[in-house]
Amino acid sequence: MKTILITTVSEFFKQRAGMFFVLIGILFGFLSGNEHHAFAVFFLTDKYGMLYLIIIWLLYTLLCIHFLLNIWKQQAYGFIYYTRLWSTGKRFCRFIILALGFIQPLLYYGIYMFSVALKDKLLARIWPIFLFYIVLSLAIVGSADWRIRNPRLFVNKKQWISNFPRPVSWIYWSLEWLLREEGVTLLVCKTGSAIVFVGTLLYYGTDSSYDLRLPAIGLSLGYLLNIGLSYELFQWESLVWLWNRSLPTSMNRRFIRALILHAIIILPETMIIFRYDVLTLSETVQLYGLGLGILMTFHTYIYKKNGLLEDTMQAVLIGFIVLTLLVLYKIPVLIIAITGLGFSYYMYPKWFAAPGSNKE
């Protein structure tokens, strides 16, 4: 049972680390405690509150089921099918534990909602979430049981996909992988970044006395939410495309490819700036360069930490505080952007080839 939890549930959260990081950044960086409380009260008191909640939870559960059904098709998971030797009762109980492992975030939020209901005397309205837990857990259990009863260890690729002419481009391959394999992370990152951008630009447009410092701080936070995508690109380069590091490619070319890739990634939210027409072209270019410098600095630093996302969080927090202070003390945004890009260019060869950076 422990092996199943490690190879399935832990692997799910590991592969979706970037997505969960961005969600945490949005929920605990962008929303205040009062807003969290307001959302919980809305779910508890509104006529359709519980309906909205179950739709959100159902989408998350479908994501878990999709992951479960696909990962158990891999040949490395052939041992899973020995669970058919368990008795029906034992298999059900153990698959329930598996399901609870998948819906951990929902359980944690349910505990928070219970505390809000207890504080605001709304306990009479909290009971539907327990039914939700039962239904969603049974859905995962049923999916797991269906998979072991219908094994599919060999997955045939569709011929039209393999015959589709694809450009011989490292940048194209990286973006294609990001879209096809990390679509949820991409969607969450871009949604969070867009929300921060829109909020910052709307607030900036309310008073003409604000200078470039306000959007520099707000938009830099929006750009920072893309580090989940930058982390996934590191995973692609280090764990998926394993032979990439052995190619005779110069460090300058590797850095330029990473720079272009990150420049493409942050283009969608940058285009939002032109929609609100509150910043000049020169200011937009400076902020775009600032966001690119932030992402490239993070992407370079993660090589030093050998891809351990949790080891970079302290540096990210400290770096954002330092950046905020530099902006508040009227250090030109363009100079900060050039410094960030220059620092990442200088350190990239050193940290890319750092000891342990080639380990899986």
Beta strands, then each sheet from edge to edge (+ up, - down):
end
